[in-house]
Amino acid sequence: MVGHHVSHGGYNAQVGPDNRFHRGKFGRGPARRFIDWLDWMLPEAWDVEHNFMHHYELGEASDPDLVERNTHSIRQSRIPLPLKYLEMFALMAMWKWFYYTPNTLKEMYARQQQLAAKRGETVDQPFKLPKAPGDFGDATKQATIKYAIAEAFSFNPKPLWILAKVMAPFFLAHFVAAPAVFYLLFGPAVALTALANLALAEVLTNVHSFAIIAPNHAGRDIYRFTTPVKVKSDEFYLRAVIGSTNYATGGDANDFMHGWLNYQIEHHMFPDLSMLSYQRMAPRIKAICDKYGVPYVQENVFKRVWKTLRISTGQDSMLVWERGD
């Protein structure tokens, strides 16, 4: 909750440019990453993939988090439906390190390439992926741990080496240093118990984060888009509404359990506001949408997970705005 909203600049106006909770300071560099936001992802890469691309290219082919495109291989697979669900459940249990770490890095390097090209310079892109299959424009396939390992076996170790450097701090802190402390204090049995608890906690936090993040923009009642949109235009705000879904909202305890991601519509309209701002504005945004007949989708998080799985397994498809759905 802190890392996500701070990195969007949700508290910039309150804290000032020199405060650790300003987006320009938070999690930047090895020391601040360890103190502020030690997770599998590199904060600078998350800033490009999520804060820039996902938010300002929502539901487009270039949106790196477009579920319908990212699960295209599962959707088109001829394996039995139960095996498709099994594959999705396995992804849920490891998706932060299996999907988010490599994909955020891929997009960070792609962004660096774009900026370098404007300066007449070149930057190497370690994650060279082919065009994504399906009707999704010029978007490339998503980077995964599987891709990096395959490249290493093809005598290209650079993607795997980059991933290892980014993932090492979190892995060493949680699965080496922490159990080592218990080993020194209490012996091997307690250390193994601590390691097992940490491993189970990692699975649970992956499943929880998938449940409160992935369904935000997936479902047969949610739109995707085949054309770009001007940022902060009228249609940009419309897309933020019809391309997103809220979960149950209201009450600090409820919002805390949802990671304050249950205000996804408001968050995509105004990404640089605080968590409390979304809680306060949601009823007003919903009232405006109801007044003008704009679909404002809000549903229980478990129902949204189910609808996301139906998209991921090819049972349902999303609405397409330009098609007139």
N, C-alpha and C positions, 0 to 999 in steps of 0.2 A: 504493500500500500504506500509506504513512504517512498521507496525507490521509484515506483511508477509515476506518481503524481509530482514528486520533486523534479524528476528528469523532464517532465513536460513544462516546468516553470510555474507550477501551480502556486508556489509560495514566494516567487521572486519579489513581488511588490511588498510583501510583509518583512522579508529578511534582509534585502539589500544585496548588492553584487559581491561583497566580501564574505558573506556568511556561508557556512558549509552546506546549508540547505538551498542555496541558489543553484539553478540547473548548470551554470557554468563551472561550479566547483564540485558538486556532488558526484562522488564515485570516480573522479578523474585521476588517472595515474594509479600505480600499484598500491601505494599506501592508502589513498582515499578509497580505492575499491575495497580493500580488506576491511577498512573501518566502516564504510558507509553501506556498501551493497555487495557483499561477497556471495555471488551466485555463479551458476555455470556460464552465464553470458558476460561478455565484455560490455560495460556500460556505454562506451563510445560506439560500439557496433549496434547495440540496442537503440541508441539515439537515432541512427540512420534508418534501421529497418522498421522500427515501430513508430517513433515520434514523427519522422518525416514521411516515409513511404506509405506505411499503413494508414496513417491519419489523413494524408492529403491526396491519396490515390485509392481511397476506400472502395472496395468491391470491384476495382478495375483489374484488367489483366496484369498490371504491374504491381498490384497489391500483394506483397509477399505472403500475406496470411489468408489469402482467398482459399477457403476450405475445399470448395468444389473442384478447383484446379489442383490443389496439392494432393488430393486423394483420387485423382483421375485414374491412376493405375489400379487402385482397389475397386473403384466404380466399374471399370471396364473388364476387370478380371472375371474369368469363367469359373472360379472356384466356388464351392457351395457358400450360401449366405452365412451360415454359422461360422465358417472360417474367416469370412470378411470381418465379422464382428470380433472374432478372436484377435485378428490382426490390429484392429482399432483399439481394443483393450490393452494390447501389448504396447502400442504407441502411447496411450495415455499414461502408462506407468513409467515411461522414460522420456517423455517428449521434450522436456527442457534441455537435456544434454544431447539427445539424439537429433532433435529438429532445430531448436532455437539457437543453440551455440553455433553450429556451422552456417545456418541460414543468415543469421545476423552478421556474421563475418563476411559472407559472400556479398551481401548488400553493401556493407561498409567499403569493401574493396571496389565494388562497382561504382559507388559514389565517388571514391577517390579518383577512379579512372576518368569519370565525367568531368570533374573539376580540373584535373591535370590536362585533359584534352583542350579545355578552354584556354589554358595558359600555354598551349603548344608543347606540353610535356607528355611523357608516358609513364604509367604506373602499371606494374604487373598485377594481373588478377589470378591468384592461385586457384580459385574455384571456377574452372572453365566448364560450364554445363551446356548441354544442347537445349534447343527450343522445347518448351513444355508442350506435350501432346494435347490435342483437343482444340476447341475453338476459343483460344485465349490470347490471340494476338501474338506479339513478339516476345512474350515473357519466357524466361528460361526456367528449366526445372529447378526444384529446390535442392539445396545442398544438405546432405545428411552425413552422419558418421559412416554409414555404409559406403557412401561415395568416397570419402577420404581414405578409407581402408582399401577400397578397390584401386584407387590411384597409387597408393603406396606399393601395392603388388604389381603395378604397371611401371614401377621405377620412377614414380613422381611422389616423393615423400612430403613435399612442401605443405599440401593441405592438412595432412595428419599432424605434421610438426607444429603448424600454427594452432591447430585445435588443441593439441597437447599443452602448449604454453598457456592458452587461455583457460583451459579446464583444470590445470594442475593446482592453482591456489585453493580452489574450493575442495577438490578431491583430497589434497593433502591435509587440509585443515579438518575436514569432517571424518575422513576414513583412515587417516594415519595418525595425525597428532592427537586428536581427541581419544581414540582407543589407547594410544601409547601412554597418555596420562593415567588412565584407569589401570593399565598394566603395571605401571610403576608403583601406583598407590595400593592396588588391591590384588594384583596377580592376573594370570591369563584367563581364568574363568570369567571374571568380571569384565575384563577387556573384550572378550568375545561377545558377552551379553550386550555391552555398550555398542559394539560394531553392528550386531544384529538389529538393535533398536534404531541406530542411525540409518541402516539400509532400509528398514521398513518405513521409517519416517520419510526417507527420500522418495519411496514409491508413493506414499500417501500424499505428499506435497505435490508430486507430479500429477496425480489423478485430480486432486483438488484444483490445482491451477488450470488444468485442461478444462475442467467443468465450468469454471467461472470466466474463462477467456475464449476458448474456441467457439462456443455457441453464440457469442455476441453478434456474429455476422453470418449465421448459417441457418438454413431452414427453408422449406418450400414457400413460406410466407415472407421471405426477405429478398430484397433485390440485389443483383449484381449489375455491373455496368460495362459496356463495351467501348465507351468513348470517355476521354478525359473531361475534367470540369475545372473551371477557374476557381481557385481557392477563394473562399469567403464571398462567393457570388450567391445569388438566391438559390440556384440549383445545388450548390455545395451544401447549403444547410438542409435542403430537402433530402439530398442523398444521405446525409448524416442520420436522418430520421428513418427513412424507408430502407436503408441498408444496415440497420442496427436493430437490436432488441434489448429491452430492459428486463431484468428479473424483478422479483418482489422487492419493493423499495420502502424506506421509512423505518426509523428506529436505529439507533447506533449499533445495537447488538446484531440486528439483522444485516445492516450494511457492512459491519466488520466481518461477518462470516462470508460475505460475498466479495470481500476485498475492495469494497466500494466500486466494483465493476458492474454493479447492477444498475448504474445510471449511464449505460453506454451511449444512449441517444444524446443526452446532454453533454457527455464527455466528448463525443465526436463533433458536436456543434461548436463547443468552446473548450478545446483540449488543455488550455493553460490556466484553468481555474482550480480552486482547492476542492477537496472532497466535500466539505460542508456546503460549498456553493451549489454543487449538484443536488444535494439533498434538499436544499431550499428552493431551487428553481424547477425541479421536476414536475410538481403539480401545475405550475404555470405553463410549462412547455406542453404538457399533455392537454391542458385546456385549450391552448391555441390550436393544436393539431385537431382536436375534436371539433372545434368551431369551424375549421376550414376543410374538414374531410381528408386530412392527411393521415394515412395509416400509422398508428403509434402502437407497435407490437410490444406487449408486456406479458410475461408468462413465468410460471414457476421454473427455476433453474433445471430441475430434473426433467421436465417436459422439453426444455430447450436442448439438453444433452441428447435426449432421444431423437429429436428432430435433426440434430447435427449428425448423429450416427446414421440416420436414414439417408442424409445427403452423402455421407462418406462412403456408404456401401452401395450407392447407386439406386436405391429404392425411390428416392425423390430427387428433384432438381430445383434449383433456385429460380426465382423470377428474374427476367431480364428486362431492364427499363426500356432500352431502345427497341425492343421487340413489341412493346405495347402490352405487356402482361398486366 
